[in-house]
Amino acid sequence: MSTILKIGHRGAKGYVAENTIESIQKALDFGVDGIEIDVHLCASGELVVFHDLTLDRMTNGIGEIGKLSLSELKQLKVNGEFSIPTLEEVLNVIDKKCLLNIELKGKYTALKTCDVIQKYIKEKEWNYNNFIVSSFQHHELEAVFKIDNNIPLGVLTKANVDDALEFAETVNAIAIHPNFALLTKENVKRAQAEDYKVYTWTVNDKQTIERMKSYKVDGIISDVPDRL
């Protein structure tokens, strides 16, 4: 029986500001099997690693992240001290040390994400199995599937496991990513019987971690990956 993957949520969000290089390095220091990050397209066309649509919660900036250029975003501070990284900066730090789960958070992120993945496979000796691309947005996953159907896909859901499985089939996804509150031993087993991995989020307390392990999920995404 394979071990359950330990996946750091936005790096190691429980310890260092989410989606920063420093948070990703902290997760790597914990020896994670994977790291989950979020991407948006900024106004100058680069993919930046950030969760929210707006800058207000995490930075000293305001407004939508997609309306500022990379140079403008680089002038901002996350939690007063960190920079907003690009996807490529994150890839360079991870350097194939673990799986990277790229969540397509913003609109129109599919094409550029595919470009970056293909570049790292061709030029930096990464493999497709170093990546999984996930999203709640079905049209973004459909776009990735049309551009490059070799890229592993994961279907995010906080609503319904059956719906996620139904959609997963249409884009040849390898995994579903359900919120832990949706899972039972039975629906995990059913998903796996249909050849899908089950990567659940965001699991932080010991009791829930143990419950997810007892369901035999394939991976657990956590703010505190050292607890997994």
N, C-alpha and C positions, 0 to 999 in steps of 0.2 A: 504493500500500500504506500503510495507516494505521500510525502509530508505535505502539510498545508502551507501554502506560500504566505510568508509574512510580508505585507505590502504597506509601506509608509504613506499615509494620506497627506498629500501636498508637501511631501518631505517627511519631516517629523513635527507636525503642526502643534503637538502638545508641548513641545519644548522650545521651538524657534519659529519666528514668524513664517507663516505658510507660504509655499511656492517661492521661497528665496533660495539662492545657492547655499546659504548657510544651513537652512533647514534640510535641504537635500543631502548635504554633506553629513549632517547629524544622523539622518536615516542610514546612510552608507556606513557610518561608524557603528551603528547598531547591528550591522550585518544583515540587512533586509534582503529578501529575495526579489522585491520589486518596489517601485516608487510610482505613485499616482500624482500627476500634475494636471493643471487646467491651462488651456490656451485660448487667447483672443488674437484677432488680427488688428494691428494698430494702423493709424492713418497712413503711415509710410510703407505699409505692406509687409512688415515683419510679424512673425508670431511671437507674442510675449506671454510669459507664464504668470498667470494671475487668475483669481477665481471670479471676482465680481464683475458685473457689467460696468459698474461705476467705481471711481477711485476713492470715494469719500470714506469708507469704513477703514481701509487699511493704509492709506497714504495721506500726505499733506496736500494732495491735489483734490480737485472736485470735477464732477462730470463723467461722461462716458469714456472708458479707456480707448475705444475704437476711434475717437475723434482727435486723439493726440498722436504726434509722430513719435518714433522711437527716441529721437534726441530729446524731445520734450518729456517723455516718460522717464528717461534716464536721469533727469534733474530732480525727480521726486524721490521721497524716502518712504519706505514701508516701515511702519511702526517707529518712525523717527530715525532709523539707522541703516536699513537695508535697501538695495536696489531691486528694481523689477528686472528679472532676467529675460533674455530671449530663449526660445526653445533650443537653439543651437548651443548657447552657453550651458544650458542644463545637460544636453547630450555630451558635451565635452567633459563635464564633471563626472557624469555617470560612467562614461567610457566603457560600456558593455559589462560593467560590474554586476548589474542586475537588470531585470525586466523593467521597461519603462511603459507605464500605462498613461497614454496621452488622452485626456478627456477634451473633446471638442466642445468648449463652453460657448464661445461666441459664434455668430453667424459667419458663413463663408470661410470657415477654417479648414474645410476638407482638402481643397486643392493644394494650399500651401503646406499643409501637414504632409500630404503625399510627396510633395517635392522634396521636403527636408528628409523624410525617411528614405526616399530613393537615393538622395545624395549621399547619405551616411552609409547606405548599403554599397553603393558603387565606389565611393572614395575612401571610406574609413573602415571597411571590412566588418560592418555590422551585418546582422542577418535579420530576416523578417521576424524570426522568433524572439528577437530582442525587444519587440514592440507589441503592444496591443492598443488599439485605438477605440475609445468608448465614447458614448454620448447618450443623452436623453433625446436628442434631436434626430429623429429618424431620417430626415432628408440629408443631414450631414453624413450619416453612416452610409446611406444609399449612394451619395456622391463619392465617398472613398471606394466603395465596392465597384463603382463604374470606372473609376480612374485606375485602380490597381487592386484586383481581387486577391492578390497574395498577402495583403496587409491584414493581420489578424484583427477581428472586430469583436467588441463586447457591447451588449445592449444594456444600458442603464435603466433601472426602473425603481420608482418608489410607490408604485400603484398596484401592479399585477404581474405575477410570475408567468401566468399562462399567456398574457398578451406579449410579454417580452420574448417568450419562446416562439410564439407564432411569427413575430417580426424577425427574430434571429434567423429563421429558416430562409427568409427572403433575401438576406444579404450574406448568407453562408457564414454567419458569425461563429466564433469558436466558444464564446462565453456569454453568460448573462451576469449582470452586476446588480443584484437586488439589494434594497435596504434590508438590514437584518430582521426587521420587524415583520417582513413578509414571509420569512422562511419557516418551514417545518421539515422534519426528517423526511417526510413523504415527498414534498415537492423538490427538495434537493436531489433525492434519489431519482425522481422522474426526469429531471433536467439532465442528470448525468447519464441516465439510461438512453437519452436522446443524443448523447455524445457532446453535451455542452459542459464546460467548466462553470463552476459557480463561485464567483468572487463577490463577497458581501462587504457592505460598508455601513456606517462608520462605527466600528466595534471597539469600544474603549475600556469598559469595566470588566473586571475579572469574570464575573458571573456570566455575562453575555458571551465573552470570549470562549469560556468553557462550553457553553451551550452550542455555539457555532461549531466548535471542534467536535462535539458529540454528534452533530448532524453530518459531519464529514464533508464540509464544504472544501473547495479546492484552494481557496485563498481568502485571507481576511485583511481588509483595508482598515488601518487604524491610525489615529493621531499619535498613539503611544506604542509604536511597533516593538519596543523592547519588552512589552508585556506579553507578546504573542508566543 
